[in-house]
């Protein structure tokens, strides 16, 4: 009886301690829900205030344009104009930490789920996860393309490679949509480029095994191998460059590595340009090859022309976007040298 009473006393003591902890947990959870409600109200207030500010700023801009100031007032008017130009960036910085409505694509894929991350640590963690996903998947695609090109020639394995490419590019578009919602600044073409690539891989996946497919197979696999290799190079060097620029405080913390060339890559990354341009012209070569194949007597698959069109769109988009960035960078560098 003594042993049982001692055991019971220990259990009762443990239970009391647990109950006290549970009471504290309840209080903390109640406070948490209260703070969540307060945060939700603050978010709504901030969003409506930003909308109101934008509307008033637009009205003020029209007023400034229609006002012909005297020489004395011109200086003050110019100061107001400069301040008006700065405001939209400040609003964007604020909105990066406020809930946003999903764009059309994210709404179709995810529905109305809120994808805004509300603190910098979560944003950076998601961005780093995106970069790792991109690098690791590219390495897998590189190895798979290598095996299919050099060792194995089965349509089934080719289909798995194309399915992986479809999944990879579709996943990238969703992740990039979430990152853009959270403040990443990525050029429109490099996002659209992934939609075209996903569609192209889907068409390649449906291309039936025949003479035309076999004719183009090795060229496509060699291109896929080269693209994966260049993307691995880009991921490695761009992430290093972004890290250095962020450490110096020169770049936005949510900037991403991309398949193309952007102005911030200029320092130490110009060696990538020949690799990129070679890849762009390979896309042109693929497109022209497919259009030539469409003129052959045994042409009957619609995939030939569709893939050819996709490759041409990729070439023109990639080539002219990269060229525009290089031209802009050279122009701005020449202007800096003139001012010095």
N, C-alpha and C positions, 0 to 999 in steps of 0.2 A: 504493500500500500504506500509505503514511504517512497519507493522507487517510482511508482506511478504518479504520485503527487508531485515529485520533483520534475518528472518528464512533462507533466501537465503545466506546471509553473513555467517551464522553459518555453513551451508552445504558446502559452498565454502571453508571455513577455514578448516573444517574437511577433505574435499577432498584433499586440498594441503598437509595437515599433512600425510594423507594416501599415497599420491604420493611420498613424501619424504621417508617414511618408505619403500615403494615398491622399490625405487631406491637403497636404502641401501641393501634390500633383494637381488636384482639382482646382485649387486656388490659382496655380500657375496657368492651367489650361483656360480657366475663366478669363484671366488677364490677357492671355494670348488671343482669345476670340474677340475680346473688347478692342485690343490693339488692331486686329485684322479689320474690324469694322471701321475704326478710325482711319486706317490706311486706305481702305476702299473709298471713304468719303474724301480724303485728301487727294487721292488719284483723280476722282471725278472733278474736284474743284480745280486742280492743276490743268487737266485736259480742257475744261470749259474756258478757263482763263487764257490758255494758249490760243484757242480758237478765236476768242474775243480780241486778243492782242493782234493776231494775224489780220483779222478783219479791219481793225483800226489802222494798222500799219499800211494796209493796201489803200485805204481811204487817204491816209496822209501822203503816200507816194503820189497819188493822183493830184492832190492839192499842191505838192511841191513842183510837179511837172507843169501844172497850169499857172503857177505863180511866176511872174517876171520880176525878179528882185532888182533893186537898184545896186549900184556898185558897192555901196556901204554894207548892204544886207547880203551880198553874194557870198562872203566868207562864212557867215553863220549858216546860210542855206547849204553850202557845200559840206559843212560839218554835219548837218542833219542828214544829208544824203549818205554820207559815209557811215553814220550810225545806223541808218535804215538798212544798209547792205549787210551789216554784221548781225542784225537781229535774227534772221532765219536760221543761221548756224546755231545760235544760242537756243532757239526753240527745238531744233533737232537733237541737241545734246540733252535737253530736258526730257524730250519724248522717248529717248532711248531707255528711260527707266519708268515709263508709264505704259499701261496696257494699250495695245493697238489692235485694230481690226485686222484680221488676216487678209492678204491679197486674194485674188480670184483663185490662183493655183493652190495655195495652202488651204483655202476654204473648201475647195473640191476634194482635196486629199484628206485633210484632217478635220474638216467641219469648223465650228466656231470655237475650238479649244484655244485658250489664251497661251501663246508661246513666248511671251515676253519674260525674260529673266531679270529679276529686280535688284541684283547686286553685281558688282564688278567681278567678284570671284567666280560666280556662276557663269557669267558671260565668258570669261577667259577660259574656264574649265571646258565649256562646251566648244569653244573655238579650237582649243588644243586637241580635244577629242576628234573634231572634224579633220584637223590636219593629220593626226595619226591614222584615222580611218582611210584618208586619201592615200597616204604613203603606203600603208600595209596592203591595201587592196590593189594598188598599182603594182607592187612587188609580186603579188599572187598572179595578176594578169600577165605580167612579164614572164614568169616561169611557165604559166599555162600556154602562152603563145609560143614560147621556145620549144616546149615539148611537142605541141601540135605541128610546128614548122619542121623540126628536125627528126623527130622520132616516130610519131604516130599519124596515120592518115585515115581517121574514122570520122564520118559525118556526125556521129553521135557526140564525139568529143568537141568537134567544132561548134555544135549546137550548145553544149554546156558553156563554152567560152563566150559565145554570143549572148547567152542568157545571163552570164556573169556581168557582161558589159552593160546590158539593159538594166539589170538590178543596180549596178554601180552608178550609172549616170542618173537614173531615177532617184536613187537615194541622195546623190549630190544635190539635185535640184530642190528636194525637200529640205535638206540640212541648210543649204544656202538661203532658202526662203526664210527659215528661222533665224539665221545669222543676220540677214538684212534687216529683219524686224527688230533685232537687238543692236543695231547700229553699225554693222559691217558695211563698208563702202566698196562695192564691187561693180565694175563697169557692166552695163546692160548686155553687151555682146557676149561676155564670158559666161553669163547665166544662160542666155539663149543658145549658146554653143552646146551646152549640155542637153538641152531639149532635142536639138538636131541630132546629136550623137546617140542619144537614147533611141530615137526613132530609127536612125540608120542601123543600129545594132539589132533592133526588133525586125527590120526588113531582112537583114542578113540571116537572122534566126529562121525566118519562114521560107528562105530560098531553097527550093527542092534540089536534091543531089542529082546533078546531070552534067553534060559536057561543059556548059557555060560556067556552072559553079566551080567545076574542077579547074577550068582555065584561069579563073580569077582567084581561087583559093590561096595559093602560095603568095601572090602579090598582096592580098589582104592581110594574111598572117604576118608577113615581113613588115608591113606597115604598122600593124598592131604592136608587134615586138618593138619597133623603133619608137612609136608613140609612148609606150610604157616606159622605155628607157629614158626618153627626154623628160617625161613627167617626174620620174624618180630624181633626175638631176635637178629639175626645177624645185621640187618640194624641198630637197636638201639645201640648195643654195638660197632660195627665196626665204625659207624660214630662218636661216642664219642671218640674212640681210635684215629681215624685219626685226629680229631680236636686237641687233646692233642699233638700228634706227630708233627703236622704242627706248632702249637704254639711254640714248642721247636725247630723248624727248622730241624726236623729229616726226614720228609717225603716230597715227591713230591706233589705239590699242586693239581695235577689232578688225584691222585690215587682214586680208587673207592671201595665201598663195594662190595663183591662178595659172591656167594652162598657157596664157599668152604673156605679153610683156607690158608692164605698166611703168609709169614714170619713176616710181620709187626704186625700181630694180636697177637703175642706170649704174650706180656705183658698184663696181666689182662684178657685175652680172652681164656686161655687154658680150662676154664670150658665149652666152646662150643664144644670141641672135642668129648666128649661122645655123645652129641646130633647129631653131624654130622655123626659119625661112625654108630650110630643106624639107621639114615636115609639111609646111604649107604647100610647097610645090609638089610634094608626093601626093597630097590630096587632089591637086589639079590633075596629076598624072593618072590617078585612080579614076577620077571622073571621066576623063577623055578615053581611057581604056574601056570603061563600061559603055560609053556612047558608041565606040567603034564596034564593040561586041553586039550591040543592038542592031547593027547592019548586017550581021552574019545570017546565012540562010536558016540555021536551026534556032534562031531567036524566037522564043515564045513566052518566057517568064517576065512578068511585069517588074519583078525585083531588080532587074538589070538597069532599067531606066531610072527607077526610083532611087537606087543606091548612087547612081551616077549624078543625079540632081543633088542629092544630099552632100556628096563630096565636093561638088562645085560651090554650093552655098557655104560650106565650111571653109573652102579655100578663099573665096572672096571676102568673107567676114573676118577670118583670122589674118589674112595678108594685109588688108587695108586698115584694120584696127591697129595691128602692130606697126605698120608704116606710119600711121597718123601719130602714134605715141612717140616713135623715134624722131619724126619730123618736128613735133612740138618740143621735145627735149633739146634737140640740136638748136632750134630757134631760140629757146629761152637761155641756153648756155651762151650763144653768140651775143644776145642782148646784155647778159651779165658782163661779158668780156668788154663790150663797148663802153658800159658804164664805168668799169674799172679803168 
